[in-house]
Amino acid sequence: MVQTIGLAALNLAIIVGLAPLAEGVVRRVRAIVHSRKGPPLVQPYYDLAKLLVKEDLAPTRDLVWRLAPALCLGAVLMAGLLVPLGPPAPLASAGDVIAFIYFVALAGAAIMLGAFASGNPYAYIGASREMMMMFSVEPVMAIALITAAVKAHSLTFPDLVSHQAAAGPSVSMVVAGVAFLLALQAQVGKLPFDIAEAEQEIMEGPFIERSGPGLALFKLASYAKVLIFSSLLVQVFVPVPRFHLWPADLALNLVAVTVLVLIIGLVNAVNPRLRIDQSMAYFSRVVVFVAVAALVFASIGA
């Protein structure tokens, strides 16, 4: 029990402490590509600190409106406790791939519920776009993870990670990793898939009425997704060496995650936003096909 609590505290400290830094890296990459000076790497920390001390203005007294930010961040952090970040996942014995997918979907549902509770028409549009993106992207993530589960004959993340380290690369896992990578940009809400927020079109969409601590919690949840999904891709689909010494495994994971964050920032900087119909066509015709192909390869042992 003490070890589990310690690992949980370590995971949460890593996610909450480093997630804003990952966002800072994305911003710096975009500034460099656009030939701008850009903000400092620690700017997201300043943004969150400023929001946390501001007044939380509310357009409604609805309980759903007030609870939605905490529900979203809590669901994201619970998903993070299921993912190994180098050290073993604290709740690996209490949850599996199905639980992870559930918490990720719950975080998206919290965003939509908060938007619908605001009563703002732009928030309604953002919530509907969030729903359509979830229906497009979540199946890709689920199929990719199920492919890994088929190969490992288990749904638990420790088994998925240990199997990938022991078995090495295979056709199905490589294809599933590509599918997960193609969906990663949308999972973390970056260009060209930041369609639900779309500042220039619907003025932050589901967050248009948000301010103060509520907005800070939503922002932190968004930053944390970058770290969690990048770590998940590295740990499950990339056959990186394992030292079985958590400081070394953690350092190696953070190096690999940094590379992925740089890729996310580069894609974010050089692509325009897609329309919602273009995005859904891309996932339904290309990415889902890749993910299903990976599952087919896994089912025949490839």
C-alpha positions in Angstrom: 0.0 0.0 0.0 2.8 2.4 0.9 4.6 1.6 -2.3 1.4 2.2 -4.4 0.8 5.5 -2.7 4.4 6.5 -3.3 4.3 5.6 -7.0 0.9 7.4 -7.4 2.4 10.6 -5.8 5.5 10.3 -8.1 3.3 9.8 -11.2 1.1 12.7 -10.4 4.1 14.9 -9.6 5.6 14.1 -13.0 2.4 14.7 -14.9 1.4 17.9 -13.1 4.9 19.2 -12.8 6.1 18.5 -16.4 2.9 18.8 -18.4 3.1 22.7 -18.6 6.7 22.4 -19.7 5.7 20.1 -22.6 3.2 22.8 -23.6 6.0 25.4 -23.4 8.1 23.3 -25.7 5.2 23.1 -28.2 4.9 26.9 -28.1 8.7 27.4 -28.5 8.8 25.1 -31.6 5.9 27.1 -33.1 7.6 30.4 -32.5 10.9 29.2 -34.0 9.2 27.9 -37.1 7.3 31.2 -37.5 10.5 33.2 -36.9 9.2 34.8 -33.8 10.9 35.2 -30.4 8.0 33.5 -28.7 7.2 33.1 -25.0 9.7 31.5 -22.5 9.4 27.7 -21.9 7.9 28.4 -18.4 5.1 30.6 -19.7 2.4 27.9 -19.2 3.3 27.8 -15.5 2.7 31.6 -15.3 -0.5 31.3 -17.2 -1.9 28.6 -14.8 -0.7 30.5 -11.8 -2.5 33.7 -13.0 -5.7 31.8 -13.8 -5.7 30.1 -10.4 -5.8 33.5 -8.5 -8.4 35.2 -10.8 -12.1 35.5 -10.1 -14.0 32.5 -11.5 -16.9 34.2 -13.3 -19.9 31.9 -13.9 -22.8 32.4 -16.4 -24.9 29.9 -14.4 -25.2 28.4 -11.0 -25.6 24.9 -12.5 -23.7 22.3 -10.5 -22.6 20.6 -13.7 -20.9 23.8 -14.8 -18.9 24.0 -11.5 -17.9 20.3 -11.3 -16.9 19.9 -15.0 -13.3 21.2 -14.7 -12.5 19.0 -11.7 -14.1 16.0 -13.3 -12.1 16.5 -16.5 -8.7 16.9 -14.7 -9.5 14.1 -12.3 -10.3 11.7 -15.2 -7.1 12.7 -17.1 -5.0 12.1 -13.9 -6.7 8.8 -13.2 -5.8 7.8 -16.8 -2.3 8.9 -16.1 -2.1 6.6 -13.0 -2.7 3.6 -15.3 0.1 4.5 -17.7 3.7 3.6 -16.8 6.0 6.7 -17.2 9.2 4.7 -16.7 8.4 3.5 -13.1 5.5 1.0 -12.9 2.0 2.4 -13.2 0.6 2.9 -9.7 -2.8 1.5 -10.5 -1.7 -1.2 -13.0 -3.3 -3.9 -10.8 -6.5 -2.0 -10.4 -7.2 -1.0 -14.1 -6.4 -2.0 -17.6 -6.8 -0.8 -21.2 -10.6 -0.7 -20.8 -10.4 1.5 -17.7 -7.9 3.9 -19.5 -10.3 4.3 -22.5 -13.1 5.0 -20.0 -11.3 7.7 -18.2 -10.2 9.4 -21.4 -13.8 9.3 -22.7 -15.0 10.7 -19.3 -12.6 13.7 -19.6 -14.1 14.5 -23.0 -17.6 14.1 -21.7 -16.8 16.5 -18.9 -15.8 19.1 -21.4 -19.0 18.7 -23.3 -21.2 18.7 -20.2 -19.6 22.0 -19.0 -20.1 23.5 -22.5 -23.7 22.6 -22.7 -24.3 23.9 -19.1 -22.9 27.3 -20.1 -25.8 28.2 -22.4 -23.5 29.9 -24.9 -24.2 29.0 -28.6 -20.4 29.0 -29.4 -19.9 26.5 -26.5 -22.6 24.3 -28.0 -20.8 24.3 -31.4 -17.5 23.5 -29.6 -19.1 20.7 -27.6 -20.7 19.2 -30.8 -17.3 19.3 -32.5 -15.7 17.7 -29.4 -18.2 14.9 -29.7 -17.6 14.3 -33.3 -13.8 14.3 -32.8 -14.2 11.8 -29.9 -16.3 9.5 -32.2 -13.5 9.7 -34.8 -10.4 9.4 -32.7 -11.3 7.2 -29.7 -11.9 4.1 -31.9 -8.4 4.5 -33.3 -6.9 4.5 -29.9 -9.0 1.6 -28.7 -8.2 -0.5 -31.8 -4.5 0.2 -31.4 -4.5 -0.7 -27.7 -6.6 -3.8 -28.4 -4.0 -4.9 -31.0 -1.3 -4.7 -28.3 -3.6 -6.6 -26.0 -4.1 -9.4 -28.6 -0.3 -9.7 -29.0 0.3 -9.8 -25.2 -2.8 -11.9 -24.4 -3.6 -9.4 -21.7 -5.3 -6.1 -21.1 -3.0 -4.8 -18.4 -0.4 -2.3 -19.2 2.5 -4.1 -17.4 1.9 -7.1 -19.6 1.7 -4.9 -22.7 4.9 -3.2 -21.9 6.8 -6.3 -20.9 5.6 -8.2 -24.0 6.8 -5.4 -26.3 10.2 -5.3 -24.6 10.6 -9.0 -24.8 9.1 -9.8 -28.2 10.5 -6.8 -30.0 8.9 -5.2 -33.1 6.3 -7.0 -35.2 4.2 -6.0 -38.2 1.0 -5.6 -36.2 2.6 -3.5 -33.4 4.5 -1.3 -35.9 1.2 -0.6 -37.8 -0.7 -0.1 -34.6 2.0 2.3 -33.4 1.7 4.3 -36.7 -2.1 4.5 -36.3 -1.7 5.7 -32.7 0.9 8.3 -33.9 -1.4 9.5 -36.6 -4.2 10.0 -34.0 -1.9 11.5 -31.4 -2.2 15.1 -32.7 -6.0 15.0 -32.4 -5.9 13.3 -29.0 -4.0 16.2 -27.6 -6.0 18.9 -29.4 -3.3 20.5 -31.5 -3.3 21.8 -35.1 -4.6 20.7 -37.5 -7.1 19.1 -35.2 -7.8 21.8 -32.6 -11.3 22.0 -34.2 -13.3 22.0 -31.0 -11.6 25.2 -29.6 -10.8 27.0 -32.9 -10.0 30.4 -31.4 -10.4 32.3 -34.7 -13.7 30.7 -35.5 -15.7 29.9 -32.3 -13.4 31.7 -29.7 -12.3 28.7 -27.7 -15.6 26.8 -28.2 -16.4 24.8 -25.0 -14.3 27.1 -22.9 -15.6 30.5 -24.1 -17.4 31.2 -20.8 -14.5 29.9 -18.7 -12.2 32.0 -16.6 -10.1 31.7 -13.4 -9.5 28.3 -11.7 -12.0 26.5 -13.8 -10.2 27.4 -17.0 -6.9 26.5 -15.3 -8.0 23.0 -14.6 -9.2 22.5 -18.2 -5.9 23.8 -19.5 -3.8 21.6 -17.1 -5.9 18.6 -18.3 -5.1 19.5 -21.9 -1.4 19.8 -21.1 -1.3 16.5 -19.2 -2.8 14.7 -22.2 0.4 15.5 -24.2 2.6 13.8 -21.6 0.2 10.9 -21.0 -0.5 9.9 -24.6 3.2 10.4 -25.6 4.3 8.1 -22.7 1.7 5.6 -23.7 2.9 5.5 -27.3 6.5 5.1 -26.2 5.8 2.5 -23.5 3.4 0.2 -25.4 4.4 0.6 -29.1 8.1 1.4 -29.1 10.5 -1.4 -28.1 12.8 0.8 -26.0 15.3 -0.9 -23.7 14.3 -1.5 -20.1 16.8 -1.1 -17.3 14.4 -2.2 -14.6 15.7 0.7 -12.5 13.1 3.3 -12.3 15.3 6.5 -12.5 16.9 5.2 -15.7 13.6 4.0 -17.2 12.0 7.4 -16.3 14.9 9.4 -17.9 14.7 7.3 -21.1 10.9 7.7 -21.2 11.2 11.5 -20.8 13.8 11.7 -23.6 11.5 9.7 -26.0 8.5 11.8 -24.9 10.5 15.0 -25.6 11.1 13.8 -29.2 7.4 13.2 -29.6 6.5 16.6 -28.1 8.9 18.2 -30.6 7.1 16.4 -33.4 3.7 17.5 -32.1 5.0 21.1 -31.9 6.3 20.9 -35.5 3.1 19.5 -36.9 1.2 22.2 -34.9 3.3 24.9 -36.4 3.2 24.0 -40.1 -0.4 22.9 -40.6 -3.6 24.9 -40.9 -6.7 23.8 -39.1 -8.9 21.3 -40.9 -12.6 21.6 -41.2 -14.6 19.1 -39.1 -15.7 17.2 -42.2 -12.1 16.9 -43.5 -10.9 15.7 -40.1 -13.6 13.0 -39.8 -12.9 11.9 -43.4 -9.2 11.6 -42.6 -9.8 9.4 -39.6 -12.6 7.3 -41.0 -10.9 6.6 -44.4 -7.2 6.5 -43.5 -6.4 6.2 -39.8 -9.1 3.7 -38.8 -8.2 1.6 -41.8 -4.5 1.5 -40.6 -5.7 0.6 -37.0 -8.0 -2.2 -38.3 -5.1 -3.5 -40.5 -2.9 -3.7 -37.4 -5.7 -5.7 -35.6 -6.0 -8.1 -38.5 -2.2 -8.7 -38.5 -2.3 -9.3 -34.8 -5.2 -11.8 -35.1 -3.1 -13.9 -37.6 0.0 -13.7 -35.5 2.0 -11.3 -37.6 
